[in-house]
Amino acid sequence: YSSLLGRGYVIFPVKYHAIVFRPFKHEVVEAIITQVTKMGIFCKIGPLTCFISRHSIPRDMEYDASANPPCYKKKDDDLMIQPDDSIRVKIAGLQVDAKEFVCIMQKKLSNNE
């Protein structure tokens, strides 16, 4: 340990382990969309990259490859899902290995534009 003279402070070296991010199956989280493809949507939840399958996107939304950037949108509405949008999703499954998390989202719950 060491002390700071004249201040009354003492500095101790401390070792600890902390869990700073631990997602759980069935947890509802907010994600940021990073990429939209015909197969589905890729998004980030902090350091975690997740995938939402096309089958989990509402059926009334269609993929529009001609849009810039590509997006999913409703025919009769201005509602779109595109990169940098914030969405709430439910985690369907997680796989953890020594280097990374792999996450699959169950469904899109809402679009918070």
Secondary structure, 3 states (H helix, E strand, C coil): CEEECCCCEEECCCCCCCCCCCCCCCCEEEEEEEEEECCEEEEEECCEEEEEEHHHCCCCEEEECCCCCCEEEECCCCCEECCCCEEEEEEEEEEECCCCEEEEEEEEEEECC
